[in-house]
Amino acid sequence: MVNSRDIAAISERLAAAHAAVKHMRATGEVRGHLSKDGQPERVLFTQLPYVRPGNLNSPASIARLKEFGQSLQNNVHAIISFGIGGSYLGNKVLFDIGCGEFWNSKGTEERRGYPKLYFSGNNMDPRRTAELIEHITYEARTTACHGTYRVLLLVISKSGSTLDTMSTFMVVYDALKKANPAIEVQVAAVTDPAAGAAETLLHKLAVEQGWPLFSVPDGVGGRFSVFSEVGLVTAVGTGFDIDAFLAGARAMDEACRTDDIWSNPAMLNAALKYLAAARYGRNIEVFMPYGDYLKSVAEWYVQLLAESLGKRTDRSGREVLYGRTPLVAVGTTDMHAQTQQHQDGQRDKVVQFIKIANWQTDPVIPDAFPAAAKLSQMAGLRLSQALDAAREANAEALSQDGRFNATFILPAMNAYHLGELLYLLALSVAYEGELADVDAFDQPGVEAYKRLLGPMLKQLHGK
C-alpha cells in the first residue's frame, strides 16, 4: 500500500504542486497551458464557488438564475436539457441527487410546481430521440384539456455547433413545433457569452430569436462546468439548492488551501492516486459509490479523470502516456458483476468507494417470513446497515489481498456535501496534473477525432 514514506519521498514535488495550485487559484495561470487554438488561456474553475461581484458567479447572475427557475414553476410542464460531456454529465448528477429516478412520475404538487426534466443531446440515437418526441406529444395530448402544454428546450453548447447536441435539438424543436395538439415551445440557450466577431452560432441565433441567454464561461472546461451556469441553469428548473451546492464547494476549497498534506483532502487524494499509479502500477481506477443515485457521479468522474489526466506527453513534450483508465461501478450491484475481477484479476486497480453516513430515509428490513431462517437473520437491520456491511466486506477483502482501495464518507446525500465531493475531485486532478507534469486542462485527443469528423460529415452531406 502507499505509505507515509512514499509521501515523504515526493515532498518537494508536493510543495511545488501546492504552490502551482495556489498560483492558479490567485491568477488563473497554469504553466504551459494553452487553449485548443494555441493561445494562453486562464483556468478559472476555482473561482466558481465564490459568489462575488465581478466573478463568474456573481450575486446578480445567481439572482437571475433563481428568477429563471421561479419563472418555470407552475408555468412550464417539461424541460428537455440538450448537452453532452460536461454539459450533460454534471447536470445529470444534480438531477439525480436533487430529484431522483421517479421525479417525472410525481404529480405537480409533489414537484412543488417545477417541470418534469428530460435529457437529450448526449447522443444522436435515432430511436431514443424519436421516442422522446412521442412521449412529449403523448403528455401534451393527455393534458390538452387543462390548457396549452409548454416545453422548454434548454440547449447547451459553447461553440453552438456541437454535432450531438445541435442535431438532436433541431430534430426535437422542429417536431414539437409541428405537433398536434399544439405544444408551446420555449427555448433558452447556454453558450459562449462573446458577441461581435467572436459570437457563436448559438449566441447569434438566441439573440435573433429572443431566447434567454446564459453563459458557458471562458476558462472553465466542460468537465468543471457543473459549478457554473452550465449546471446551475438546469438545477434551478427543479428547485435544487444551488446556494448550498456552491457553499459546499467553497468549504472544500477553503479546506484545501493549507500546504499540510494531511489536512488538505485534494492534495492527499492526488498524491495517493499518483503514487499508486507511478510507483505501484495501478493504472485503472474503479469509482464505486454505494448508492444508486451516485452512479451519475461516477459517470461524471470518468470524464473528469479521463480528459484531465489521460495525456500522451508531459509539459516538455516527452511521451509519458500518463493517466488511469476510469471505470464506473455501483455497490452493491457490481459486487455481483465486477468484484471477481477486482479481487482476483490483475493488480492494476485502485477502487474508490463512496459511503453515505446518514440516509434521509432508511427502511428497516422486516421479519416478513419468520419460518425462513436465512431471511429472518436479515430482519431488524436497516437497509443502510446492510449496504455498509457489504461495502466494508468488499474493502476488507481487497485490503487483505494487498489491493488498493479508499473510501470517501459523505455525512449525507445533499446539495452541500455533493458540492464538497465534486469540488474535491476537480481540485484533485489539478494537483495530480502538477505531480505528473501534464496539462490537466487541455484535451488534444478529443480535438484529434474532431478534425477527422468534419470532413466525414461533409462527404455524407454531399452524397
N, C-alpha and C positions, 0 to 999 in steps of 0.2 A: 504494500500500500504506500501511497505518497505519505511521507513523514516530515517532521519538523526539520530534519537535516536537509531534505530536498529543498524545502522552503528557504533555509539559510543559505544554501548554495547559490540561489539566484537573487539574493538580497539586493545587490546593486542593480540588477535588471528591474526588480520590482520598484525600487526607488525611482528609476528613470521612467518607468511606465506611469507611476503615480504623478510625477511631475508633468508628463505629457498630457495626461487626462486633465490635470488641473489647468494647464495652459489652454487646452481645448475648451474647457468649461468657461474660462475667462474671456477668450478671444474668438473661439470658433476655428482656430487654426490647427491643422493636423499636418505633421511633417510629411511632405511629398504627396499629399492628397490633391488630385485633380478631378475635375468633372469629366463626363464622358466625351466632352469636346476638347479636352486637354487644357482647360483653363483652371487656375487656382479656385478652389471652392471651399467655403467655410462649412463646418459641421455644427449644427445648431440644436440638435435634439435635446441637449441638456438644459436648454433654456425653457423648454415647453412646460415643465411643471410649475414654473413661476409666472403667475398671472400679474403682470405689471404693465403700466403704460409704456408703449414702445416695444414690448416683447411680442413674439409671435402669437402668444396667447395674452391678450390684454383684457382689462375689465370690460372694455367696450365690445371686444369680439366675443367674450363669454356671454355677456348680456344678450348680444344679437343671436347667438346660438340658442339660448334659452327661450327667447321670444319666438324663434322659428319653431322650436319644439312645441311651445304652447299654441302656436297658430295651427298646428296639425291636430291637436287634441280636440275630440268631438267635431272634427271638420273633415278629416281625410280618413277614408276607410282602410287603405293599404298603401304601404311604401314598398317599392322594389328598388333595392340598392344594387347598382351596377358598378363593379370594380373587380380588380384582380391583384394578386400579390398582396402587398400591404394595404391596399385599398379594399380588400375583401377580408383577409385573414384577421386583422386586428378588429374590424367591425364585427366579425362573427364571434370573436371572444366576448366582446361587450354585450352582444345579444344573448349569448348562451348563459353568461353569468347573471345578467340583469333580468332576463325574460324566461329562459328555459325552453325546452322542446315543445311544450304544449301551449305556448303563448298564442299562436294563431287559432287555436281551438277554443280559447276562452271568449266569453262574452264581452261586449263593450264595457260594461260596468266593471268586470274583473280586471280589464286592461286600463281602467281609470280613464277611458275615453281615448287612449292612444291607439294608433293604427296597428293593424297586422303588419308584419315585416317579412319580406321575401328577399332572397339574394339571387342575383344573376350576373352575367358578365365575367364570371370567374372561369368560364369555359364556353366554347362555341358548340355545345352539344345540341344537335337539332331536335332530338326527342324531348329533352327536358325543357328547352325553350318553348317548344310548341305546347307542351303540357302546362307550363306556367301560364301561357296566354289563355288556354282553355279553362284553367282553374279560375283565373281572374274574371273572365267573362261569365263563368258559371256563378261566381259570387255576386256579380253585378245583376244577373237575372234573378237570383233568389232574394235580393234586397231591393229590386226595382220598385216594389210597392211603397217603399219607405223614402223614395226620392232618388236623386242622382247619385250614382256611385262614383266616388272620387278616388283617383290613384295618383300618388306622387312618384315619379321616376327620378331617382337620385343618382346622377351619373358622375362617376369619379374617375378622372384621368388627367394627369399633369400635362401631358402633351396634347390631349384631345384627339389623338389618332391611335390610341391603343386598340389593336385589332379585336381582341376578345371582348372588351368592354363595349366599344362603339358599335360593333356589328350586331351584338345581341340587343343593345339599347335601341338601335334603329328598327330592328325586327319587331320588338315589343311595342315601341312607340307607334309605329305605323299600324300594327294590328289592333291596338286598343283604340286608336283614333277612329278606326273604321268599324268598331264593334257595334253589335246590335243586341240588346238595347245600348243606348249611348252611354259611354263612360267619359267622365270629365278627367282629362289627362293634364296633370300639372308636372312641371319639370324643375328641378334645381340642379345646378352644376357645381362641382368641386374641381378646380383646375388651377393652373399656374396663374397667379394674380397679375402678371405683367400685361400691360396694354401697349398700344402703338406698334412699332415694328416687331417687337418680341411677342405679340399677342398670339395665343394658341388658337387652333381651330375651334375648340370648345368654348373658350372665353369669348371669341368673336360671335359665335352662334348664340351664346347665352345673352350677350348684350343685344343682339338683333331681335331675339325673341322675347326679351324682357324677363328672363328666368332669374330667380335669386342666385347669387354667386357666392361661393365660399372658396377658401384658398388651400391649394397644395403648396405649402411654404417652401421656398428655396432653402437649401442647406439641411433639409430633413429627408433622408431616403425613405422610400416606401415602407421598409421594414421597421422604421422608427416612428411612423406617422400616426400610430394609434393615439398618441397624446396630443395630436393637432386637430384641426377642423376636419381632417380626413376621417378620423374615427369618431370624433365627438358629434359631428353633424348627424350621423346615423343614431348615435346613442340618445340624443335629446328627443328623437322621434318616438322613443319608447319610455321616456321618463327616467332614464338611467342617471344616477347621481354623478355628474361629471366633476362637481366640486370635490367630492370625496375621492374620486379616482385620481385627480391631479394632486390632491393633498397627500395621498399615499405615495405617489411618485416623488413628490417633493421631500417627504420624510426620508425616503430611501436615498435620495441624492445627498441630503444633509448628513446622513449616517455614513456615506461613502467619501466624505471629504477628508477623513483622517488618513495619515500615512501609516498607521498601525494596522498591519495586515489582519491581525486577529480581531480587529474591531471594524474592519471595512468589508462588508459582505461581498461586494462586487469584485474587489481585488482578490480576496481569498478564493472565491469561486473560480475566477480566471486562472489563478496560479495553480490550483489543484487540477483543473482540466488541462491546462497547458503541460504541466509536469506528467500527468497521466499519459498524454499523447507523445510528448517529446522524449521522455525518459523510459516509459514503460510500454509504448507501442499500442496504447488504447486509442484507436483511430475511428471508433464508432461510438456515438452517444445515443443511447436509448432514453427518450424523455417519457417517463411513465407516471403520470398523475393517477392518484386513486380517487376517481370520481368521474362520472360520465360527462358532466358539463365542463370538465377541464381538458377534454380531448382537443378542443379547438385551440387551447393554449399551447398544447404540444405541436399542433399543426402550424401555429404562428411561429413557434420557436424554430421549427425546421427551416423556415425561410430566413429567420434572423441568423442562425448559425451558418447555414449553407452559403448565403450570399456574402456575409461579413468575413468569414474566415476561410472559405474554400478558395485558395489563391495559388496560382501557378508559380509566381515569383515573389521574392521579398522586395523591399524598397530599393535595393541596389540592383535589381534586375536578375538576381541569381535564382535559378529554378529550385524551388523548395517543395512544390506540390503539397502545400500545407492544408490542414483542416480535417475535422472529424466528420464522418457521414452521419447525419442525424436521422433517427428513426422514431416514429410515433408508436407508443404502446399505451394501453389503459389498464389499470388494475381495478378489479380482479380479472377482467375479461381476458387479457393477454397472458395471464398466468396459465391459462388453458390453451394457449396458442404459441407464444414466443418464448416462454420461460425455459423450455427444454433447451433451446439454442443458447439463451443467456447463461444457463447453468453448466451445460456440458459442451458447448461449441468452443470456438477459438477464444483465447484470452485477449480479445482485441476491443473490448467494450467497457464503457462507463455507463452505468444505469442510474439515471437521475429520477428519484421518486418525489412526488408532491403529496403531502398529507394535509388534510383539513382537521384542525384540532377540535372545533366545535361546530356542529351542524345545526342549521336553523330548525329543521325538523328531523327527528331521529326515531323511527318506529322501533318498538320492542318486538322481537320475534316471539309469537305466541306458542303455547303448547297445544297446537291445533290437533295433533294426532298423538295423544299420550301413549297409545299402545305401541307406537313405533319408537323404540328406544333410541335409535340413531337420530331421529328428528327431535325427540324430547331433549336430547343433550344440547341442542341449539337454543331451546326455549329460555326466555328471560334475558337474553343478550340483546343489546341494541344493535341495529344494523351497522352503525359506525364502529362498534367494538369488534364485530366480526371482520369488517373491512380492514381495520387497522391491524388486527391479528394476522390477517393474510399478508399485509404489506411487511410486517415485522418478520414473519417466517421467510418471505421471499428475500428480504435484505440479509437476514442472518445466514440463510443457505449460501448466498453469494459470498458473503464475508468469510465464512468458514472454508470456502474453496479458493480464497485469495482473489476474488473477483470484485472489481471496483464498483462501488455504489455510494450514493449520498442521498440525503433526504432534506427537502425544504419543508418546513412546517408553517402553514398559514393559520393564524388564530381563528379565522372564519372565512367563508367564501362570500366576500362582499366587495363593493367598489374600491374601498380604501386599500384593503390588503391585495386586491388584484393589481392596483396601481403600483404598490410596493414590489410585487413579484415581477411584473413585466419590465419595470424600470431597472430592477436589479439585473435581469438578464440582458437588457440592452446595454447597460454600462459595463457589464462583464465582457462583452465582445470587444468593447473599446480597449479595455485593459489587456485582453489577450492578444489583440492586434499588435499592441506595443511589445508585449513579451515575445511574440513570434516575428516581429519586424515585418508585418504585412499590413497593407492598407485595408482596414476593416470597413471602409465606407465607399469603395468603388465596386463595380461588378462587370468587369470586362468580358467574362464568359457569357453573360446574358447578351451583351452587345454583339458577340460573335454570331449567334444564331439569327439575331435581328437583321444583320447585314445580308444574310442569305435569304431570309423570308421575304423581304421586299421584292426582289426580282422574281421570286417564285410566284407571288401574288399577281404581279404584272403579266406574267406569262399566262396564268389562268384566266385573267380578265380578257386578255387578247383572244384566247380560244373561245 
